[in-house]
Amino acid sequence: MDRLEAYKSIAAQASRGELSFPTNVDATLKLQRALNDPDCHADTAARLVQAEPLLAARTVAIANSVAYNRSGNEVTNVRTAVQRVGFRTLNALGAAVIVRQLDSKITEPTLRAKANQLWQHSAHVAALSQVIARRVANLDPETAMFAGIVHEVGGFYMLSRADEFPGLFEGEPDDWIEHGEQIIGRCVLQRLGVPAPVMAAIEALWVGMRALPPETLGDTLLLANDLAPVPSPLYERAAATSRQAAATIDFVIGDGTLNSILEESAAEVSSLTSALI
């Protein structure tokens, strides 16, 4: 089977709902659903989070990041961390765990390197999205961070299936964009229960159109994607801003500019990125 046939085969499976996930992903999805139950209390959430070591570690790390630890008081336990970050941030962190679980079985060195770079890219986009949403676009920062975390989940899914289809990532980037990204990405996002507004923002990223200054979640995600210092290893959007051009993006926001806001928020972006990675 050649590369294009492989993309089309996986896309057809995804369209039929035949998605092959590691078993630990299903367990984390159940955990996420429990955390999203409106009757779930903080003590129950803390117990659920403690049952998943990776999620527990990420929760404490995020709680101690500059963005969430305004007082400078470090937390050392999951219960206090859950209270500090809140349930919406927990939802985003659960998504981060799922994304990493998708690539857990990748052992081939080249694919492993792609997966690691893709996660570094996603973490940077998530952190930038959180700050841009809060400081520039006046949007919900937790939703923006969630969108950044999952915006490349289709790529992670493809990497997790690549051992079944040798040479899957050896072709032109346009092959993935044309035959896989939107169909496979949309199906995986739906399987993970991603809310419609986040789906719409990611689809705006695929289209590549945005407003500056950012007005919508899609604009925010696009801007963060272009500003991320680590690019996606899978492809570059046809309308993407180059790394050099991204460094020149600036506009006035209130009494400041995008660049001044990003400089002021550099510690927040760095700490959020580190906590996610």
PyMOL commands that set and color helices and strands:
alter all, ss='L'
color gray80, all
select helices_A, chain A and resi 3-15+23-36+42-50+53-63+78-102+109-137+141-150+153-164+173-191+196-207+217-227+243-246+258-264+266-276
alter helices_A, ss='H'
color red, helices_A
select strands_A, chain A and resi 252-253+256-257
alter strands_A, ss='S'
color yellow, strands_A
deselect
rebuild
show_as cartoon
